[in-house]
Amino acid sequence: MLNEINQVLATAELLCSEQQVEAALDNMAVAINTQLADSNPLVLCVMNGGIVAAGKLLTRLTMPLTIDAINASRYHNQTTGGIIRWLLKPSQPLAGRTVLIVDDVLDAGITLAAIHQFCVDEGAAAVYSAVLVEKILAVDKPIAADFVGLQVADRYIFGYGMDYKGYLRNAAGIYACTLNENSEV
């Protein structure tokens, strides 16, 4: 497996440098600070992919807030999505709260839509979403993110929380796989 991971990393195309991603996080924080200034939000980090984006974003947010996590996964360390599995639900009550969902990528939107609906069903007063990256697709998505850092073409990407088969979340930049890009990677 490590040989495959090293080959993916060695052949990947850099789409967004670390500096570009950090600038996008700065811009997202400005927008979130403006929109949610007096809302006392509960920030829900979508595990595992959202951990890097949430961690980097949290230090830029200036309002009082609380943090929790949620884990609804479609990928299960694979390169294609399947059925949503709920692995972790927030420990804090959502009723009456303003919730900010922070995730790594808005791809088809199925997972984010399910998490958003979960928050509504739990009685959240308002639900916002922030994604580091949105993939540009030729089809409509069931949800739009309120705060988007970067947009990229519909390619298999990794870095800044996004993974390749569970690896490479820690890559400092956003990369597209080029290895077997036209087939299952």
C-alpha positions in Angstrom: 0.0 0.0 0.0 2.8 2.4 0.8 4.3 2.0 -2.6 0.9 2.9 -4.1 0.6 6.0 -1.8 4.2 7.1 -2.7 3.5 6.8 -6.4 0.2 8.7 -6.1 2.0 11.5 -4.3 4.9 11.5 -6.7 2.6 11.8 -9.8 0.0 14.1 -8.4 -0.7 17.5 -9.9 -0.7 20.5 -7.5 -4.0 22.3 -7.9 -3.8 24.8 -5.0 -0.6 25.6 -3.1 -0.4 25.9 0.7 -0.4 29.6 0.3 -3.5 29.6 -1.8 -5.3 27.4 0.6 -4.3 29.5 3.6 -5.5 32.7 1.8 -8.8 30.9 1.1 -9.2 30.0 4.8 -8.5 33.7 5.6 -11.3 34.8 3.2 -13.7 32.2 4.6 -13.0 33.3 8.2 -13.8 37.0 7.3 -17.1 35.9 5.8 -18.0 33.6 8.7 -16.9 36.3 11.3 -19.2 38.8 9.6 -22.2 36.4 9.2 -22.1 34.7 12.6 -20.6 37.4 14.8 -23.3 37.4 17.4 -24.7 33.9 17.0 -22.6 31.8 19.6 -22.3 29.0 17.0 -21.6 25.4 17.6 -19.0 24.4 15.1 -19.4 20.8 13.9 -16.2 19.3 12.4 -17.1 16.6 9.9 -14.6 13.8 10.7 -12.2 12.8 9.4 -11.8 15.0 6.3 -12.9 18.2 8.0 -10.3 18.0 10.8 -7.6 20.0 9.0 -10.0 22.7 7.6 -11.8 23.0 10.9 -8.6 23.3 12.9 -7.1 25.9 10.6 -10.4 27.8 10.4 -11.1 27.8 14.2 -8.0 29.9 15.0 -9.3 32.6 12.6 -12.8 32.8 14.0 -13.2 35.7 16.5 -16.7 35.0 18.0 -17.4 32.9 21.1 -18.1 29.4 19.9 -18.2 25.8 21.0 -16.9 22.8 19.1 -18.1 19.3 18.5 -17.7 16.6 15.9 -19.9 14.5 13.6 -18.9 11.6 11.4 -21.1 10.5 8.5 -19.0 8.8 5.9 -19.7 7.6 2.3 -16.2 6.7 1.3 -14.8 4.5 4.1 -11.2 4.9 2.9 -12.3 4.1 -0.7 -12.1 6.3 -3.8 -15.9 6.1 -4.6 -18.8 6.9 -2.3 -21.4 4.5 -1.1 -24.2 4.5 1.5 -23.8 7.0 4.4 -22.7 5.4 7.7 -23.2 7.4 10.9 -20.1 6.8 13.0 -20.3 9.7 15.4 -23.1 12.1 16.4 -22.5 15.3 18.3 -22.4 15.0 22.1 -23.8 18.6 22.6 -27.5 19.3 22.0 -28.2 21.2 18.8 -31.7 22.4 19.7 -31.9 26.2 19.5 -28.2 26.6 18.4 -26.7 28.1 15.4 -24.6 25.3 13.8 -21.7 25.7 11.5 -20.8 22.5 9.7 -17.1 22.5 8.6 -16.0 19.9 6.0 -13.2 19.4 3.6 -14.9 19.0 0.3 -18.4 19.5 -1.2 -18.5 16.9 -4.0 -21.9 15.4 -4.8 -23.3 17.0 -1.7 -25.0 13.9 -0.4 -23.2 13.7 2.9 -23.4 17.4 3.6 -27.1 17.4 2.8 -27.6 14.5 5.3 -25.6 16.2 8.0 -27.5 19.5 7.4 -30.9 17.6 7.7 -29.7 15.9 10.9 -29.0 19.3 12.4 -32.4 20.6 11.4 -34.1 17.5 12.7 -32.2 18.0 16.0 -33.8 21.4 16.4 -30.9 23.7 15.3 -32.1 27.3 15.1 -29.9 27.9 12.0 -27.5 25.7 10.1 -24.6 27.0 8.0 -21.9 25.0 6.2 -18.3 25.8 5.3 -16.3 23.7 2.9 -12.6 24.2 2.1 -13.1 23.0 -1.5 -16.1 22.7 -3.8 -15.9 20.5 -6.8 -17.5 22.0 -9.9 -19.9 19.4 -11.3 -22.1 19.4 -14.3 -25.1 18.3 -12.2 -27.1 20.1 -9.5 -26.2 19.2 -5.9 -28.8 18.7 -3.1 -27.2 21.5 -1.1 -25.0 24.5 -1.5 -22.3 25.5 1.0 -22.7 28.9 2.7 -18.9 29.5 2.8 -16.6 28.0 0.2 -12.8 28.4 0.2 -11.8 27.2 -3.3 -13.4 25.6 -6.3 -11.8 22.9 -8.4 -12.6 20.7 -11.4 -14.2 17.3 -10.8 -11.1 15.3 -10.2 -10.0 13.0 -7.4 -8.2 15.3 -4.9 -6.3 14.9 -1.7 -4.5 17.1 0.9 -5.7 19.5 3.6 -7.9 16.8 5.1 -9.0 15.1 1.9 -7.6 11.6 1.5 -6.5 9.0 -0.9 -7.6 5.6 0.6 -7.2 7.0 4.1 -3.8 8.5 3.4 -2.4 11.9 2.3 -4.8 14.0 4.4 -1.7 15.8 5.7 -0.4 17.0 2.3 0.3 20.7 2.4 -1.7 21.7 -0.7 -4.5 20.3 -2.7 -3.5 17.8 -5.3 -5.3 15.9 -8.0 -4.4 12.2 -8.6 -3.0 11.6 -12.1 -2.2 8.0 -11.5 -5.0 6.0 -13.3 -7.1 9.1 -13.5 -9.4 7.7 -16.1 -10.0 4.5 -14.2 -10.6 3.4 -10.7 -7.6 4.6 -8.6 
